[in-house]
Amino acid sequence: MFIGLAINILLLGIMIIQTYLYYSRYTNDRPWLKILVGFILVADIFNTVFDAAYLYETLIINFGNLDAVAKATWLLACEPATTAIIVFSVQLFFAWRVFMLTQTRVWSVLIMAFALSGVIAGITSAVDVLRFPVLATQSQKFKPVVVIWMASEVAADIISTSILVLYLRKHKSGLERSDQIVDELIRFTVQTGLITFIFASLHLAFFLSDESGLHLLFNFPICKLYSNSLLSSLNSRFSSNSGNNPGIEARNFTMKTTEALNFEHHSSQSTNVHGHGEPHEFDNSQIFADSKMHQREWYAV
């Protein structure tokens, strides 16, 4: 548990830095997105406070008291509740991003359905911890709820990551610069999705197979992994193309995708105009201008 809390605190520090960078760089983002980031940061802080208070009460105040270690309190019950709410908020953002990128409601609705299932199960598990506080003998009573919680989160992660990767691969144009951008986005998407997937899967596996509480090593930090994946996605919009000036709106995840698609679009137009399928040089500044023009359509910030 202590190692899990240490990772949680470390990731909270990274989250605070990322939040500061976000608010200082992206002053023109839509209000709802700023509110979402602020809400997740506050929820992250409360999550860490509850975890730290629980461990302090269990390991310091009740040092040597095995009965206190074996019995859950309201502080421990707050952990799954806050985690479920944070993960739900982040997964809703990714569902929205999938819709804005693909303009297909089916996958977004499916992601939101799994996210909703996860948050309901997570809050229910928090209630069950209070109903059955003697973890050593009563944890079996709420295992099905925890399985639904973790499985729903994993399913939402798999769907959102897979859809984004497949969509990006579909729009590879064969042009070196365009494909480099797409490959970069694919790597970023897979890396962020893989980390949360691994921790959620390990949490579920150890919860089902181990009665010692080892699963908390993966459960305590998991909400911070989701919140940091959101902030890293938002902050990745800052690039050298903006002249290293935080006041200038830079490319973001979806904007980079738009740029790549514009490479493909301009290449096709150039081939049609000049005939014989011969490549034609075109102005990158025009592509970037087109990307900026479509930024709100694609990313809505």
C-alpha positions in Angstrom: 0.0 0.0 0.0 2.8 2.4 0.9 4.5 1.9 -2.5 1.2 2.6 -4.2 0.8 5.8 -2.2 4.3 6.9 -3.1 3.6 6.4 -6.8 0.3 8.2 -6.3 2.1 11.2 -4.8 4.8 11.3 -7.4 2.2 11.3 -10.2 0.2 14.0 -8.4 3.3 16.2 -8.6 3.6 15.6 -12.3 -0.1 16.3 -12.7 0.3 19.6 -10.9 3.1 20.6 -13.2 1.2 19.6 -16.3 -1.8 21.5 -15.1 0.2 24.7 -14.5 1.7 24.3 -18.0 -1.8 23.8 -19.5 -3.3 26.9 -17.9 -0.3 29.0 -18.8 -0.1 27.9 -22.4 -3.7 27.4 -23.6 -5.5 30.5 -22.4 -7.8 30.3 -25.4 -9.2 26.8 -24.8 -12.9 26.5 -24.3 -14.2 27.1 -20.8 -15.6 23.6 -20.3 -12.1 22.1 -21.1 -10.5 24.3 -18.5 -13.2 23.4 -16.0 -12.6 19.7 -16.7 -8.9 20.0 -16.1 -9.4 21.9 -12.9 -12.0 19.4 -11.6 -9.7 16.5 -12.3 -6.8 18.2 -10.5 -9.0 18.9 -7.4 -10.3 15.3 -7.5 -6.8 14.0 -7.8 -5.7 16.0 -4.7 -8.7 14.7 -2.7 -7.8 11.1 -3.8 -4.3 11.5 -2.5 -5.4 13.0 0.7 -7.8 10.2 1.4 -5.2 7.5 0.6 -2.5 9.2 2.8 -5.0 9.7 5.7 -6.0 6.0 5.5 -2.4 4.8 5.6 -1.5 7.2 8.4 -4.5 6.0 10.4 -3.8 2.3 9.7 0.0 2.2 9.9 0.9 5.0 12.3 -2.0 5.5 14.7 -2.9 1.8 14.8 0.6 0.5 14.5 0.6 -3.2 15.5 -3.2 -3.4 15.6 -4.0 -6.2 13.2 -7.7 -5.7 13.6 -7.4 -2.1 12.3 -5.4 -3.2 9.3 -7.9 -5.9 8.4 -10.9 -3.5 8.7 -11.7 -0.8 6.1 -12.8 2.7 7.0 -14.6 5.5 5.2 -11.2 6.8 4.1 -10.5 3.6 2.1 -14.0 3.7 0.7 -13.3 7.2 -0.7 -10.4 5.7 -2.8 -12.5 3.7 -5.3 -15.1 6.5 -5.5 -12.7 9.2 -6.4 -10.8 7.0 -8.7 -13.9 6.0 -10.6 -15.0 9.6 -11.0 -11.6 10.7 -12.3 -11.4 7.8 -14.8 -14.9 8.4 -15.9 -14.2 12.1 -16.6 -11.0 11.3 -18.6 -12.7 8.5 -20.6 -15.6 10.8 -21.5 -13.0 13.2 -22.9 -11.4 10.5 -25.0 -14.9 9.4 -26.2 -15.5 13.0 -27.3 -12.1 13.1 -29.0 -12.9 9.9 -30.9 -16.2 11.4 -32.1 -14.6 14.7 -33.2 -11.9 12.8 -35.1 -14.0 10.1 -36.7 -17.4 11.8 -36.8 -18.9 8.5 -35.8 -21.3 8.3 -32.9 -21.3 4.5 -32.5 -17.8 4.1 -31.0 -18.1 7.2 -28.8 -21.4 5.9 -27.4 -19.9 2.5 -26.7 -16.9 4.1 -24.9 -19.3 6.3 -22.9 -21.4 3.2 -22.0 -18.4 1.3 -20.6 -17.2 4.5 -18.8 -20.6 4.9 -17.2 -20.7 1.2 -16.2 -17.2 1.7 -14.7 -18.1 4.7 -12.6 -21.3 3.2 -11.3 -19.5 0.0 -10.4 -16.7 2.0 -8.8 -19.0 4.0 -6.6 -20.9 0.9 -5.7 -17.7 -0.8 -4.6 -17.0 2.1 -2.4 -20.5 1.6 -0.8 -19.8 -2.1 -0.4 -16.5 -1.4 1.4 -18.5 0.4 4.0 -21.1 -2.3 4.1 -18.6 -5.1 4.4 -15.6 -3.5 6.2 -13.8 -6.7 7.3 -11.8 -7.2 4.2 -10.2 -10.5 5.2 -13.6 -12.3 5.3 -16.1 -10.1 3.5 -14.2 -9.0 0.3 -15.8 -11.9 -1.6 -19.1 -10.2 -1.3 -18.2 -7.2 -3.5 -15.7 -8.9 -5.9 -18.2 -9.1 -8.8 -18.7 -5.3 -8.6 -15.0 -4.7 -8.7 -14.6 -7.0 -11.7 -17.3 -5.0 -13.6 -15.5 -1.8 -12.6 -12.1 -2.8 -13.8 -13.4 -4.7 -16.9 -15.4 -1.7 -18.0 -12.4 0.7 -17.7 -10.2 -1.7 -19.6 -12.9 -2.2 -22.4 -13.2 1.6 -22.8 -9.4 2.0 -23.0 -9.1 -0.8 -25.6 -11.9 0.6 -27.8 -10.7 4.3 -27.7 -7.1 3.4 -28.4 -7.9 0.9 -31.1 -10.3 3.2 -32.9 -7.8 6.1 -32.9 -4.9 3.9 -34.1 -7.0 2.3 -36.9 -8.2 5.7 -38.0 -4.7 7.1 -38.1 -3.3 4.1 -39.9 -6.1 4.4 -42.5 -5.1 7.9 -43.3 -1.4 7.3 -43.9 -0.7 8.8 -47.3 2.7 7.4 -48.3 4.3 10.9 -48.0 7.2 10.9 -45.7 6.3 14.0 -43.6 2.7 13.0 -43.4 3.4 9.5 -42.3 5.9 10.7 -39.7 3.2 12.7 -38.1 0.8 9.8 -38.2 3.4 7.4 -36.8 4.1 9.8 -34.0 0.5 10.1 -33.1 0.1 6.3 -33.2 3.0 5.8 -30.8 1.6 8.5 -28.4 -1.9 6.9 -28.4 -0.6 3.4 -27.9 1.8 4.4 -25.1 -0.8 6.3 -23.1 -3.5 3.7 -23.5 -1.1 0.8 -22.8 0.0 2.2 -19.4 -3.6 2.6 -18.0 -4.5 -0.8 -19.5 -1.6 -2.6 -17.8 -2.3 -1.1 -14.4 -6.1 -1.7 -14.6 -5.4 -5.3 -15.7 -2.9 -6.0 -12.9 -5.2 -4.4 -10.3 -8.0 -6.8 -11.4 -5.7 -9.8 -11.5 -4.2 -9.3 -8.1 -7.6 -8.4 -6.6 -9.0 -11.8 -7.7 -5.9 -13.9 -6.9 -4.3 -12.3 -3.8 -5.9 -11.6 -0.4 -3.0 -9.6 1.0 -4.0 -6.2 -0.5 -1.2 -6.2 -3.1 -3.8 -5.0 -5.6 -3.7 -1.6 -3.9 -0.2 -1.1 -5.3 -1.8 -0.8 -8.7 -5.1 0.7 -7.6 -3.7 3.7 -5.7 -1.9 5.3 -8.7 -4.3 4.4 -11.5 -6.4 7.5 -11.4 -3.2 9.6 -11.7 -2.2 7.7 -14.8 -5.5 8.6 -16.4 -5.4 12.3 -15.5 -1.8 12.6 -16.6 -2.7 10.9 -19.9 -5.3 13.6 -20.4 -2.9 16.4 -19.6 -0.1 15.0 -21.7 -2.5 14.9 -24.6 -3.6 18.5 -24.1 0.0 19.7 -23.5 1.4 17.9 -26.6 -0.1 20.7 -28.6 2.9 22.9 -27.7 5.6 22.3 -30.3 8.6 24.0 -31.9 6.3 25.1 -34.7 4.8 27.6 -32.4 8.1 29.4 -32.0 8.3 28.3 -28.3 5.9 31.0 -27.4 3.2 29.8 -25.0 0.9 32.6 -26.2 0.8 31.1 -29.7 -1.7 28.4 -30.4 0.2 25.3 -31.4 -0.6 22.0 -33.0 -2.4 19.5 -30.9 -3.1 15.8 -31.2 -6.0 16.2 -33.5 -4.6 19.2 -35.3 -1.5 17.2 -36.2 -3.9 14.6 -37.6 -5.6 17.3 -39.7 -2.2 18.5 -40.9 -1.4 14.9 -42.0 -4.7 14.6 -43.8 -4.1 18.0 -45.5 -0.8 16.6 -46.8 -2.7 13.8 -48.4 -5.4 16.1 -49.7 -2.9 18.6 -51.2 -0.9 15.8 -52.7 -3.9 14.3 -54.4 -4.9 17.7 -55.8 -1.3 18.4 -57.0 -1.2 15.0 -58.8 -4.6 15.6 -60.5 -3.5 19.1 -61.6 -0.1 18.3 -63.0 -1.1 14.9 -64.4 0.8 11.6 -65.0 0.9 11.0 -61.2 4.1 13.0 -60.9 4.8 14.5 -57.4 4.6 18.2 -57.0 6.1 20.4 -54.3 3.6 22.4 -52.3 3.8 25.0 -49.6 3.9 23.7 -46.1 2.7 27.0 -44.8 -0.5 26.6 -46.7 -1.1 23.2 -45.2 -0.5 24.6 -41.7 -3.0 27.5 -42.5 -5.6 24.9 -43.6 -4.9 23.0 -40.4 -5.5 26.1 -38.3 -8.7 26.8 -40.2 -10.1 23.3 -39.3 -8.8 23.2 -35.8 -12.0 24.0 -34.0 -13.9 21.6 -36.3 -11.5 18.7 -35.3 -10.6 19.5 -31.7 -13.1 22.2 -30.7 -10.8 24.0 -28.2 
